[in-house]
Amino acid sequence: MRQDIDTGDLVQVLPARPEEFQKPLTGYVLESKAINSNYNTDRKMHPDEYHCKVRFMNGEETRWIRRKWLKLLSKVS
């Protein structure tokens, strides 16, 4: 089932404190999965229940980030 943020979407990291980043980190979602491996994937997940693997556009390393810390900029069509 498609989530509100899924593979291919353009996202921005929302820092806990604005001073954490010099400029906003943006990137593309490569993969998303439930944080709890025993999760029932037959329903749409709440933002606190999954994380996304994000490849950043500024060359920073690819990493897993919780969905609740991401802002959707553009959906893949």
N, CA, C and O atoms as a GROMACS GRO file, in nm:
protein
  308
    1MET      N    1   0.083  -0.119   0.000
    1MET     CA    2   0.000   0.000   0.000
    1MET      C    3   0.088   0.125   0.000
    1MET      O    4   0.189   0.129   0.069
    2ARG      N    5   0.050   0.224  -0.076
    2ARG     CA    6   0.124   0.350  -0.084
    2ARG      C    7   0.104   0.432   0.043
    2ARG      O    8  -0.007   0.446   0.094
    3GLN      N    9   0.215   0.487   0.094
    3GLN     CA   10   0.212   0.572   0.214
    3GLN      C   11   0.205   0.718   0.170
    3GLN      O   12   0.208   0.748   0.051
    4ASP      N   13   0.197   0.810   0.266
    4ASP     CA   14   0.195   0.951   0.230
    4ASP      C   15   0.330   0.996   0.175
    4ASP      O   16   0.336   1.091   0.096
    5ILE      N   17   0.438   0.931   0.215
    5ILE     CA   18   0.570   0.950   0.152
    5ILE      C   19   0.618   0.812   0.114
    5ILE      O   20   0.619   0.721   0.197
    6ASP      N   21   0.658   0.794  -0.012
    6ASP     CA   22   0.697   0.663  -0.061
    6ASP      C   23   0.815   0.675  -0.156
    6ASP      O   24   0.865   0.785  -0.180
    7THR      N   25   0.859   0.564  -0.211
    7THR     CA   26   0.975   0.557  -0.300
    7THR      C   27   0.962   0.656  -0.416
    7THR      O   28   0.859   0.662  -0.483
    8GLY      N   29   1.068   0.733  -0.438
    8GLY     CA   30   1.073   0.828  -0.548
    8GLY      C   31   1.032   0.969  -0.514
    8GLY      O   32   1.056   1.060  -0.594
    9ASP      N   33   0.972   0.992  -0.398
    9ASP     CA   34   0.927   1.125  -0.360
    9ASP      C   35   1.045   1.214  -0.320
    9ASP      O   36   1.145   1.166  -0.266
   10LEU      N   37   1.032   1.343  -0.346
   10LEU     CA   38   1.131   1.442  -0.306
   10LEU      C   39   1.093   1.494  -0.168
   10LEU      O   40   0.980   1.539  -0.147
   11VAL      N   41   1.187   1.487  -0.073
   11VAL     CA   42   1.159   1.526   0.065
   11VAL      C   43   1.266   1.620   0.119
   11VAL      O   44   1.374   1.634   0.062
   12GLN      N   45   1.232   1.685   0.230
   12GLN     CA   46   1.326   1.773   0.302
   12GLN      C   47   1.325   1.730   0.447
   12GLN      O   48   1.220   1.699   0.503
   13VAL      N   49   1.443   1.727   0.509
   13VAL     CA   50   1.454   1.692   0.651
   13VAL      C   51   1.414   1.812   0.734
   13VAL      O   52   1.461   1.924   0.712
   14LEU      N   53   1.327   1.788   0.831
   14LEU     CA   54   1.286   1.892   0.925
   14LEU      C   55   1.369   1.878   1.051
   14LEU      O   56   1.346   1.786   1.129
   15PRO      N   57   1.467   1.967   1.074
   15PRO     CA   58   1.552   1.954   1.192
   15PRO      C   59   1.476   1.985   1.320
   15PRO      O   60   1.382   2.065   1.320
   16ALA      N   61   1.516   1.920   1.429
   16ALA     CA   62   1.454   1.947   1.559
   16ALA      C   63   1.481   2.093   1.601
   16ALA      O   64   1.395   2.158   1.660
   17ARG      N   65   1.599   2.140   1.568
   17ARG     CA   66   1.635   2.280   1.594
   17ARG      C   67   1.686   2.341   1.464
   17ARG      O   68   1.772   2.281   1.399
   18PRO      N   69   1.636   2.456   1.423
   18PRO     CA   70   1.677   2.517   1.296
   18PRO      C   71   1.827   2.540   1.281
   18PRO      O   72   1.879   2.540   1.170
   19GLU      N   73   1.897   2.559   1.392
   19GLU     CA   74   2.042   2.585   1.385
   19GLU      C   75   2.122   2.459   1.354
   19GLU      O   76   2.244   2.466   1.336
   20GLU      N   77   2.056   2.342   1.349
   20GLU     CA   78   2.128   2.217   1.321
   20GLU      C   79   2.186   2.212   1.180
   20GLU      O   80   2.290   2.150   1.159
   21PHE      N   81   2.119   2.275   1.085
   21PHE     CA   82   2.164   2.270   0.946
   21PHE      C   83   2.188   2.410   0.892
   21PHE      O   84   2.110   2.501   0.918
   22GLN      N   85   2.298   2.425   0.817
   22GLN     CA   86   2.327   2.552   0.750
   22GLN      C   87   2.220   2.581   0.644
   22GLN      O   88   2.170   2.693   0.633
   23LYS      N   89   2.186   2.478   0.568
   23LYS     CA   90   2.080   2.489   0.468
   23LYS      C   91   1.998   2.360   0.474
   23LYS      O   92   2.048   2.258   0.520
   24PRO      N   93   1.873   2.364   0.428
   24PRO     CA   94   1.788   2.244   0.436
   24PRO      C   95   1.845   2.127   0.356
   24PRO      O   96   1.898   2.146   0.247
   25LEU      N   97   1.832   2.007   0.411
   25LEU     CA   98   1.874   1.886   0.341
   25LEU      C   99   1.756   1.832   0.261
   25LEU      O  100   1.650   1.804   0.318
   26THR      N  101   1.773   1.819   0.130
   26THR     CA  102   1.669   1.762   0.045
   26THR      C  103   1.724   1.639  -0.023
   26THR      O  104   1.844   1.627  -0.048
   27GLY      N  105   1.634   1.547  -0.054
   27GLY     CA  106   1.676   1.425  -0.121
   27GLY      C  107   1.558   1.343  -0.168
   27GLY      O  108   1.442   1.382  -0.151
   28TYR      N  109   1.589   1.227  -0.227
   28TYR     CA  110   1.488   1.137  -0.280
   28TYR      C  111   1.477   1.013  -0.193
   28TYR      O  112   1.577   0.962  -0.143
   29VAL      N  113   1.354   0.967  -0.174
   29VAL     CA  114   1.329   0.846  -0.097
   29VAL      C  115   1.360   0.725  -0.184
   29VAL      O  116   1.305   0.710  -0.292
   30LEU      N  117   1.450   0.638  -0.136
   30LEU     CA  118   1.487   0.517  -0.207
   30LEU      C  119   1.403   0.398  -0.163
   30LEU      O  120   1.376   0.307  -0.242
   31GLU      N  121   1.362   0.399  -0.036
   31GLU     CA  122   1.289   0.285   0.020
   31GLU      C  123   1.218   0.332   0.147
   31GLU      O  124   1.264   0.425   0.214
   32SER      N  125   1.108   0.269   0.178
   32SER     CA  126   1.043   0.295   0.307
   32SER      C  127   1.001   0.162   0.366
   32SER      O  128   0.963   0.070   0.294
   33LYS      N  129   1.007   0.154   0.500
   33LYS     CA  130   0.966   0.030   0.566
   33LYS      C  131   0.925   0.060   0.709
   33LYS      O  132   0.960   0.164   0.766
   34ALA      N  133   0.849  -0.033   0.766
   34ALA     CA  134   0.800  -0.019   0.902
   34ALA      C  135   0.916  -0.026   1.001
   34ALA      O  136   1.011  -0.100   0.979
   35ILE      N  137   0.908   0.051   1.107
   35ILE     CA  138   1.011   0.048   1.210
   35ILE      C  139   1.004  -0.084   1.285
   35ILE      O  140   1.106  -0.143   1.319
   36ASN      N  141   0.883  -0.132   1.312
   36ASN     CA  142   0.860  -0.260   1.378
   36ASN      C  143   0.850  -0.368   1.270
   36ASN      O  144   0.759  -0.362   1.187
   37SER      N  145   0.937  -0.464   1.270
   37SER     CA  146   0.939  -0.567   1.165
   37SER      C  147   0.816  -0.658   1.168
   37SER      O  148   0.788  -0.726   1.070
   38ASN      N  149   0.741  -0.660   1.279
   38ASN     CA  150   0.619  -0.741   1.290
   38ASN      C  151   0.494  -0.665   1.248
   38ASN      O  152   0.383  -0.710   1.274
   39TYR      N  153   0.511  -0.550   1.183
   39TYR     CA  154   0.400  -0.464   1.145
   39TYR      C  155   0.313  -0.528   1.038
   39TYR      O  156   0.363  -0.592   0.946
   40ASN      N  157   0.183  -0.509   1.049
   40ASN     CA  158   0.087  -0.556   0.949
   40ASN      C  159   0.085  -0.456   0.834
   40ASN      O  160   0.036  -0.345   0.851
   41THR      N  161   0.137  -0.493   0.717
   41THR     CA  162   0.151  -0.400   0.605
   41THR      C  163   0.025  -0.389   0.519
   41THR      O  164   0.029  -0.328   0.412
   42ASP      N  165  -0.087  -0.447   0.564
   42ASP     CA  166  -0.211  -0.441   0.486
   42ASP      C  167  -0.282  -0.307   0.499
   42ASP      O  168  -0.378  -0.282   0.426
   43ARG      N  169  -0.238  -0.221   0.588
   43ARG     CA  170  -0.303  -0.091   0.602
   43ARG      C  171  -0.200   0.021   0.589
   43ARG      O  172  -0.079  -0.002   0.598
   44LYS      N  173  -0.248   0.143   0.568
   44LYS     CA  174  -0.160   0.258   0.556
   44LYS      C  175  -0.097   0.287   0.692
   44LYS      O  176  -0.165   0.287   0.795
   45MET      N  177   0.034   0.312   0.693
   45MET     CA  178   0.106   0.335   0.818
   45MET      C  179   0.098   0.480   0.864
   45MET      O  180   0.094   0.572   0.782
   46HIS      N  181   0.094   0.499   0.994
   46HIS     CA  182   0.100   0.631   1.055
   46HIS      C  183   0.244   0.682   1.042
   46HIS      O  184   0.336   0.600   1.040
   47PRO      N  185   0.267   0.815   1.031
   47PRO     CA  186   0.404   0.869   1.017
   47PRO      C  187   0.502   0.826   1.127
   47PRO      O  188   0.623   0.824   1.103
   48ASP      N  189   0.454   0.792   1.244
   48ASP     CA  190   0.543   0.746   1.352
   48ASP      C  191   0.580   0.599   1.338
   48ASP      O  192   0.665   0.551   1.414
   49GLU      N  193   0.520   0.526   1.243
   49GLU     CA  194   0.538   0.382   1.234
   49GLU      C  195   0.639   0.337   1.128
   49GLU      O  196   0.669   0.218   1.119
   50TYR      N  197   0.690   0.430   1.047
   50TYR     CA  198   0.785   0.388   0.944
   50TYR      C  199   0.895   0.490   0.922
   50TYR      O  200   0.885   0.606   0.964
   51HIS      N  201   1.002   0.445   0.857
   51HIS     CA  202   1.112   0.535   0.822
   51HIS      C  203   1.147   0.517   0.675
   51HIS      O  204   1.107   0.419   0.612
   52CYS      N  205   1.223   0.613   0.623
   52CYS     CA  206   1.256   0.616   0.480
   52CYS      C  207   1.407   0.624   0.462
   52CYS      O  208   1.476   0.692   0.538
   53LYS      N  209   1.456   0.556   0.362
   53LYS     CA  210   1.597   0.565   0.324
   53LYS      C  211   1.607   0.678   0.223
   53LYS      O  212   1.548   0.671   0.115
   54VAL      N  213   1.682   0.784   0.257
   54VAL     CA  214   1.688   0.905   0.176
   54VAL      C  215   1.828   0.924   0.120
   54VAL      O  216   1.927   0.919   0.193
   55ARG      N  217   1.836   0.948  -0.012
   55ARG     CA  218   1.962   0.984  -0.077
   55ARG      C  219   1.961   1.136  -0.094
   55ARG      O  220   1.875   1.191  -0.164
   56PHE      N  221   2.055   1.202  -0.029
   56PHE     CA  222   2.058   1.348  -0.029
   56PHE      C  223   2.122   1.403  -0.156
   56PHE      O  224   2.212   1.342  -0.213
   57MET      N  225   2.074   1.519  -0.199
   57MET     CA  226   2.119   1.581  -0.323
   57MET      C  227   2.252   1.654  -0.307
   57MET      O  228   2.317   1.684  -0.406
   58ASN      N  229   2.293   1.684  -0.183
   58ASN     CA  230   2.417   1.758  -0.162
   58ASN      C  231   2.538   1.666  -0.148
   58ASN      O  232   2.647   1.712  -0.113
   59GLY      N  233   2.520   1.536  -0.175
   59GLY     CA  234   2.632   1.443  -0.169
   59GLY      C  235   2.655   1.379  -0.034
   59GLY      O  236   2.744   1.296  -0.018
   60GLU      N  237   2.576   1.418   0.066
   60GLU     CA  238   2.587   1.357   0.197
   60GLU      C  239   2.545   1.210   0.187
   60GLU      O  240   2.470   1.173   0.097
   61GLU      N  241   2.593   1.128   0.279
   61GLU     CA  242   2.565   0.985   0.273
   61GLU      C  243   2.415   0.955   0.282
   61GLU      O  244   2.339   1.030   0.344
   62THR      N  245   2.374   0.847   0.220
   62THR     CA  246   2.236   0.799   0.225
   62THR      C  247   2.209   0.744   0.364
   62THR      O  248   2.293   0.672   0.420
   63ARG      N  249   2.091   0.777   0.422
   63ARG     CA  250   2.062   0.726   0.556
   63ARG      C  251   1.912   0.711   0.578
   63ARG      O  252   1.830   0.769   0.507
   64TRP      N  253   1.878   0.632   0.681
   64TRP     CA  254   1.739   0.610   0.721
   64TRP      C  255   1.695   0.724   0.811
   64TRP      O  256   1.766   0.760   0.906
   65ILE      N  257   1.578   0.781   0.782
   65ILE     CA  258   1.524   0.891   0.862
   65ILE      C  259   1.377   0.861   0.890
   65ILE      O  260   1.304   0.818   0.801
   66ARG      N  261   1.335   0.884   1.013
   66ARG     CA  262   1.195   0.859   1.048
   66ARG      C  263   1.104   0.951   0.968
   66ARG      O  264   1.136   1.068   0.946
   67ARG      N  265   0.990   0.899   0.926
   67ARG     CA  266   0.895   0.973   0.843
   67ARG      C  267   0.850   1.103   0.909
   67ARG      O  268   0.832   1.203   0.840
   68LYS      N  269   0.834   1.103   1.040
   68LYS     CA  270   0.784   1.224   1.108
   68LYS      C  271   0.882   1.340   1.099
   68LYS      O  272   0.844   1.454   1.128
   69TRP      N  273   1.008   1.316   1.059
   69TRP     CA  274   1.106   1.422   1.044
   69TRP      C  275   1.124   1.465   0.900
   69TRP      O  276   1.218   1.538   0.868
   70LEU      N  277   1.035   1.420   0.811
   70LEU     CA  278   1.045   1.454   0.669
   70LEU      C  279   0.926   1.539   0.624
   70LEU      O  280   0.814   1.519   0.670
   71LYS      N  281   0.954   1.632   0.536
   71LYS     CA  282   0.850   1.716   0.476
   71LYS      C  283   0.843   1.679   0.328
   71LYS      O  284   0.945   1.680   0.259
   72LEU      N  285   0.726   1.647   0.279
   72LEU     CA  286   0.706   1.612   0.139
   72LEU      C  287   0.713   1.736   0.052
   72LEU      O  288   0.638   1.831   0.074
   73LEU      N  289   0.803   1.738  -0.047
   73LEU     CA  290   0.813   1.850  -0.139
   73LEU      C  291   0.746   1.819  -0.273
   73LEU      O  292   0.685   1.907  -0.334
   74SER      N  293   0.756   1.694  -0.319
   74SER     CA  294   0.698   1.656  -0.447
   74SER      C  295   0.674   1.506  -0.451
   74SER      O  296   0.760   1.428  -0.411
   75LYS      N  297   0.556   1.467  -0.501
   75LYS     CA  298   0.522   1.326  -0.518
   75LYS      C  299   0.570   1.280  -0.655
   75LYS      O  300   0.567   1.357  -0.751
   76VAL      N  301   0.613   1.153  -0.663
   76VAL     CA  302   0.647   1.094  -0.790
   76VAL      C  303   0.515   1.060  -0.861
   76VAL      O  304   0.420   1.015  -0.796
   77SER      N  305   0.509   1.081  -0.992
   77SER     CA  306   0.383   1.053  -1.063
   77SER      C  307   0.378   0.912  -1.112
   77SER      O  308   0.279   0.872  -1.173
   0.00000   0.00000   0.00000
